[in-house]
Amino acid sequence: MNLHVNNFLAMLLIAASLTCGMAMSATAAEQSAYQRSVERYPVPPVTLVNQDGKKVRFAELLQSDKPVAIQFIFATCTTICPVLSAGYVNLQQKMGENSSKVHLVSISIDPENDSPKIMKEYLKRYRAKPGWDFLTGSRKDIDAVMRAFNAYIPNKMSHYALTFIRAPKDDKWVRLYGIMSSSEFANEGKKVGMQ
């Protein structure tokens, strides 16, 4: 009888330790919920329009002496876009007076509705500081940019939480897929000179 009880207790201990191990693995996975890769993307020679209605040659905009970040969002999004934009806000606040030393770019995936006026209101709502541009353009040009960055989606409602960051004049982009905490985004940004 004691042997059966001891075996039973031993099995309970093994099961408990396995369960704890799985819980710890799940917690570690939750802490690193985003995926990171380094990629090269051919930047298409398109002309987009910023929140001030000014035409911008996209490839020239990216040839900056500053670190660059790109996200694909739209102004009426209520799911991941506010979270992505909050990452930009937190980075700008953390950088304070140096926030213009990083070029943050949001690209509309809803160009049919995101006019310069709407994009300007969006940036105002998020209290964006100088150095954060919101771009739109023709559907053809927006699709070309999304395809170039391997971020194309046929329907804005099924878009991904993607952030692309790059050191000044580097030809490699860090692709960050998934929702990041502000500290994770700041840490990734530091690796490319966003401080």
Summary of the structure (lengths in Angstrom):
residues: 195
radius of gyration: 21.7
end to end distance: 66.4
largest distance: 84.2
contacts: 568
relative contact order: 0.19
helix: 46%
strand: 19%
